[in-house]
Amino acid sequence: MFKWRNLIAGFLNVMLGLSFGADTAKRVFKVLAEPGEGVVADVFSRASDLTASLDKRPYTVRSVEPLKPGEGRTVIVVDFSANTPANDACLLAEALSTLGRIHETPPPVLVAVGDSRFRSHVTIGPGRDLDVYAGGDLQVLTSECESGHSPESWKLLLEKDKAVRGSSLQHFGSGSTFEALRNSFTSQDAPVRVFWLAEGFDTFVYWKTPFCLPVRTRVGCQDVILAPPFEGIERISESDLTFFPIVFGERHGGRLREPSRRYIKGAEALAGSTGGFVSIVSGSPGDTLVHAFERSRAGVVLTLEGPVTTGGVGPAKARTLQISAGDKGHPVTWRRPFVVNPEGSIQLSTHGLEPMSVHSANLGLRYGCQAPDASAGEPSLELTLPPEVVNSPSGQMDIELGYPNESGLKKQRFTFTRTQGGPTSICLPLIHAPGVTKVLVVVVLLDHASGWVGTTAGEIGARSADR
């Protein structure tokens, strides 16, 4: 009995010590406050005019500054897993058009979720995995989005894509990407803005589903609560991830429908839990995302100091972070759920985000050339190398050709030893395209000496021009 009392007393002392440590340990952290209903831009200008609290405990506002160019990190998520195949071109057109219209340093990280005919996973070179955009140039992509008509060369692959995804949206990739985002940034990266492009956002909402045990147990059905992937918000606060959902309506031909109210509610839940705002897609490709970028730039970065809230044996629950300004009788207040982590609590994952490599204008394709050891008239491809590769020191160069068709993506790999200032183009045999006049080819090039990675794609044939 005496031993048990000592053990219990020791356990209570440890718990009290952890609780006390959680109350006394402090840290300095950043949070991005986005504008809404006149808050921030008009009111949040001087730290001395602001008061802050988290779970009714006071925090010190050390500084308040506009979001500076180059401050923090930006991520664009193209979520194919929560999208109908007919809208894939529009998601990518929105993202790629925006990348060409904004200029940020460091540039935004482009991440794709789920399978799509526009996306290919490539292993090229020793241990080098790449996520590759396997579509044509932006003009072709935009035309497909606005017209709703896919090129003939994609038709069979598109039908297969429809069959796999079905009529209802799938969300298997959304949760894992959310986890990867949480584990890919630390306090040094804050604030991190994440613009999430998708049709469906119901993954990000609490919902109930009937769950039935086997009949032989003679137990009736019961409701099981499914929690959204951002339930662990306590693990994103250190790097201050702020999510901005970009909601697409279903596209039928050239007509864009209004998004489902269910999907908008899911987007609002995601934005509300992380301090962002929701945008509904309209206008030409890129217009909505560019506007969201510009609007998010109106936010301010608050540097706060106060107790950490994640001490103890269990995960902390997000509480309301509240920043107020103005008269005490009629304060203007900005709120969001938040948890203050101990500094360094996020351990970067070795299997984090895999950025998608997009079309490079410096990598040219042309049908027809004389490949080594090839017979006259056999299909071949001339690949024009970019100056960054041609002028770099001699080294190894790996190339992969992909042929999307109804059976998937056939592949062909080459390895060359390149000399500095050598040939500006290479002729490659098209062994998976015998006897055809047109073929869709996806090209990925990795140059080891310069570190240059590029990809391009095009429908080429005997009468085609350069792509």
Order of alpha helices (4+ residues) and beta strands (2+ residues): alpha-beta-beta-beta-beta-alpha-beta-beta-beta-alpha-alpha-alpha-beta-beta-beta-beta-beta-beta-alpha-beta-alpha-beta-beta-beta-beta-beta-beta-alpha-beta-beta-beta-beta-beta
